[in-house]
Amino acid sequence: MDYLIVYDISDPKKRLKVSRMLQKFGYRILYSAFYLPNAKKRVIDFLYQEISKIVDKTTDRVFFYPVSEPEVFKGYPLEPWKIFVI
């Protein structure tokens, strides 16, 4: 399944550490958002555990969104509300 991982991490060192970790598994689509195509459950579980160790749960936020692969017709998504559930 594809995943969208979005984060808001206040500490720059922690934010950099998380972004470098996510770059190994997916593509940066925004400054603090990564798209992970065909991510296996074990990869998502690993990322969740490792990121949980890094972030401050009182000030930082990390969201894991499962997403469907977009259907494209002539270069345009058919139903954009199904692409990113935020």
C-alpha positions in Angstrom: 0.0 0.0 0.0 1.1 3.6 -0.6 1.6 5.9 2.3 1.8 9.6 2.8 3.8 10.6 5.9 3.5 14.2 7.0 5.2 15.7 10.0 5.6 18.9 12.0 8.8 18.6 14.2 10.1 21.7 16.0 13.7 20.7 16.6 15.8 21.1 13.4 18.1 18.2 14.2 15.3 15.8 14.9 13.5 17.0 11.8 16.6 16.4 9.7 17.0 12.9 11.1 13.4 12.0 10.3 13.6 13.4 6.8 16.8 11.5 6.1 15.2 8.3 7.3 12.1 8.8 5.1 14.2 9.6 2.0 15.5 6.0 2.1 12.0 4.7 1.6 10.1 7.3 -0.4 10.0 10.6 -2.2 9.7 14.1 -0.7 6.7 15.8 -2.2 6.6 18.8 0.1 9.1 20.1 2.7 7.6 18.0 5.4 5.7 15.4 3.5 6.9 12.1 1.9 5.2 9.7 -0.4 6.1 6.0 0.1 4.9 3.9 -2.8 4.3 0.2 -2.2 5.4 0.3 1.4 5.3 -3.0 3.2 3.7 -3.2 6.6 7.1 -4.1 8.2 8.6 -0.9 6.7 5.7 1.2 8.1 6.0 -0.5 11.5 9.8 0.1 11.5 9.4 3.8 10.6 6.7 4.3 13.3 8.9 2.7 16.0 12.1 4.6 15.0 10.3 8.0 14.5 8.6 7.5 17.9 12.0 7.3 19.5 13.1 10.6 17.9 10.2 13.0 18.2 8.9 14.8 21.3 5.3 13.6 21.7 4.2 16.7 23.5 5.3 19.2 20.7 5.8 17.2 17.5 3.3 15.6 15.2 3.8 12.8 12.6 0.9 11.4 10.6 0.9 8.2 8.5 -1.9 8.2 5.9 -2.5 5.1 3.7 -3.4 6.3 0.2 -4.7 4.6 -2.9 -2.7 4.9 -6.1 -4.2 7.8 -8.1 -6.1 7.1 -11.2 -4.9 9.3 -14.0 -6.7 10.3 -17.2 -4.8 12.5 -19.7 -2.4 13.6 -17.0 -5.0 14.7 -14.4 -6.2 12.8 -11.3 -9.8 11.6 -11.7 -10.7 11.9 -8.0 -8.1 14.0 -6.1 -10.0 13.6 -2.8 -9.1 9.9 -2.9 -5.3 10.6 -3.4 -4.5 12.4 -0.1 -6.8 11.9 2.9 -5.9 14.7 5.3 
